[in-house]
Amino acid sequence: MNLNVKDINLAYDDLGTGPAVILIHGFPLNRQMWQPQLKPLADAGYRVIAPDLRGFGASDAPAGGYSMDVFADDIIALLDSLKIDKAVVGGMSMGGYVLLNLMERYAERVRAACFIATRANADDEAGRARRSAMAAEAERLGANPVIKIFAELLFATETAERNPALIALVTSWMRSAAPQGLAGGLLAMRDRKDYVEELTSFQLPSLVLAGAEDRAAPLEVAQVLIDGLSGCRSKVIEKAGHMLNMEQPAIFNETMIEFLKSLPE
């Protein structure tokens, strides 16, 4: 489905009925990464909404103006258009940075938070410089420089050996990303805020899901979220890397549904 929000076209999937759950994809991916979750969550009694962020998937990719504030504002505009007052928000990697922004700026719209393969800290100076360089390359050369770096970071070793088709599929999504979306996402991540000190102030029910073999968001950064968020539930999924929801969908879905069912009405 498509909706025009704030002058751009946002593509999204919308499945099931019941309390709303919105799933925000990571970089340089799109909403197709949530295919293993849509039906199981809908079957469990939830309305699952998975948008393509601006610049990614089938959503419009404007030439500039990307930031975590803009991504978060788009999500709120989508919820408004769908007449959804409050949603459980799950954010994977870059989607987790959008989730933190939503919790800070739109706490009244977030029923609960699910942090997936993500972190609360901002980039250090070296990290920011790498993002700037990669954004310039992406604008000039498209997805290839990005694929080279990210393809190696996304999966557990065993996934690479056991499921080459999954890796090929995810790589095809990266390859299809618009250069301006890739550059915009990289700059938005470069300039994102650090939330480590603010975690204790977030009083929403939360769940942290981490892959035991995640090289992009290793367990120590998941631990910062777990320690900082009050009364947070957590699960480390074995034999999973950064794409834990696709690498180990059964255990991922079971953990997420258990968390959703535990929430107060």
N, C-alpha and C positions, 0 to 999 in steps of 0.2 A: 504494500500500500504506500501511497504518497500523500504528504501534506505540505502545503506551503506555509512555512513559518518564517516570520521576519525576512520576507523577500527571498528565501531560498527554499528549494524543494528538498524535503527530508523523506527518505525511504525507510520503511519499518515493517516488521512483522508483528501481528497482533493475533494471539491465539488463546482460546479458552475464555472462561468467565469466572468471576470471583475476585478476591482481593488482588490488586495490581502489583506485578513484579516487573521492573524495567531492568534490562540487562545491557550494559554499555561495553562495547568491544574494546580491545586493545589496539595498539599501533604495531605494524601497518596493516591492520586486518579490517574486517567489516562484520556485519551482523550475521553472516553465514556461520561464523564460529559457534553460534549458539544453537545450531541445528540439533545437537544431541540433547538439548535441555527443553526445547519448546514444547514438544508433545508430553514428555513425562511431567513437567510442571503443570501444564494445562490439565492433564488427566488427574493430577492430585488436587485440582480444584482452584487453580489460580489463573488469572488473566496475565499472560506473558507478553511483554512488548519489547522488541529488540530493534532499536533504530540503527541506521548507518549515520555516524556523526558526519557533519559537514566535511567535505573533502574526501570521503571514503565511500566505498561500495557504490550504491546507486543514488546516493545523495549528491546534490550539486557541490562543485568544488570551486568556490570563488578564488580569485587571484591572491587575496590577502585577508588580514583581519582575523587571524586565528588566535585564540587564547583559551585557557581553562574557563574563564568567565563566560566567553561566547559559547563554548560547548555546553556549559551548565545552563545558560539562558535558553539555548535551543531545546534542551531536555524539558525545561519548565514550560516553554511555549508548546511543546508536543503534548505534555500532560494537560495543559489548559485546553488545547484543541480537542483532546479526547475526553474532556470533562472528568479528569481524574484528580481528586483532591490530594491524595497521599499515596505513595507507592513504596514498596520495598525496593531499594536500589542495589543492584549488584554491579560492580565495576571491576573489569579485568585489566591489570597493568595500567595503561594510560586511562582506561575507563575508571580505575580507582582514583586517579588524580581528579577526574571530573566529579566523582562521588564526594571526595573531601571538600571540593569547592561547593557542591550542593549542600553538604552538611553545615558548612560555615555560613552560606548566604541564604539558603532556603530550608533551614532545619524543619520548618513547619510542614514541608511537603514530603519529607522523608520519614517513612514509618519505621524502617529498620535498614541497616547497612550491611552489605556483604562484600568484603574486600577479597578479591581473587588475584593471586599472583601479583601483588602490588606492594607499594611502599609509601611511607609518610614523608620521608626526607626529600629535599630538593636536590638538584644536581650540584656538585662542587664546581669550582672554576674549570677544571680540566674537562669535566663532563659537559659543561656548557659550551666550551670551545669545540668539543667533538660534535655536539648537536648542530652548532652553527655551520661547521664545515660540511656535515652530512646534508643539511638543508640546502646549501648552495649546490652540492653535487646532485641532489635529487631534482632540483629545478632544471639543472643543465642536462643531466643524463637519465632522468626518470628513475625507475624502481631498482635497477640493477645494483648500484652501490648499497642500497638499503637491504636488499635481499641477501647480499653477500654476508652482511653482518648479522642480520636477524635470523636467517635460516639456521645458523649454528647455535643460536641462543634459545630457540623456542622449545626444543624437545629433549626428553630424557634419552639417554644412550640406547636403552632397550627399544624405545619407540622407533628410533632411526633404523634399527635392525629388523624389528618385527612388523612395522607398519609403514613401508615406504610410500604407499598410496596416500596416507594421511599427509605426509610431508609434501608430496607433489601437489595435493589439493591446496594446502595452506600457502605454498609458494605461488600457486597460480593466482590466489587472491592478492598477494603482495604485488605480483607482476601487473595486475590490472589497476592498481591504485594510481590516481591522477598525480602527476608530479607536483602540482601546486598544493594538493592535499597532503602529500608526504612532507613537503617543506613546511607547510603550515602546522602540521602536527608536531614536527620536530621543534619548531620555534616555540610552540605552546608548552611543550614539555620542558624546554630549556628555561623558560621564564616562569615556571610554576612556583607556587609558594611552598615553603617548608612548613609542615604541620606537626612535626614531632612534639613541640611544646604544647600544642593546642589539643592533643588527643584527649587528655583528661577532661576537657570541658565538653566533649561530645557525650551526651547522656542517652543516646539511642541504643536499642538492642543491636548488637553487632556480631558478625561471624567473620573469621579470617580463614581462608582456604589457601593452602600453600602446597606446592609440589616439592617432594623431598629432593628432587634433582634439578630444581629450577636454577638456571645459571643467570637469568636476567634479573630475578628478584629472589636472591638466596634466602635461606631460612632465617639468617640474622635480621634481615629487614622485616620479615613477617613477624618476628619476635618483638620488634619495636612496636608494631601495631597491637599485638596481643597484650603486651605489658601496659601500653598507654591507654587503651580503650577500657573503660570500666565495665566489669561483668561480661567481658567478651567471650564468646565461644570460639573454639578453633579446631582445625583438623589439618594435619599434615598427611598428604596422600602419597603413598609409596609408589615407586615406578612411574612417577609423573614429573614432567618438567614445567615449563612456563604455560604450556597449553593443557593444563591438567584437566580441564572440563572435557576436552576431546580425547585425551590420552587414557583417562580412567573415568568415562562418563557414568558408569553404574554407581560407583562409590561417591562421586561428586554429586549426582542427583539425589541420592539417598540422604546425604548430609545436608544438602540445601533444603530438601522437603521437610526433614526433621526440624531444622531451624525455623522454617516458615510456620510449621504447625505449633511451634512453641511460643509464638508471638501472642501478646495479649490482643484481644479483639479490637 
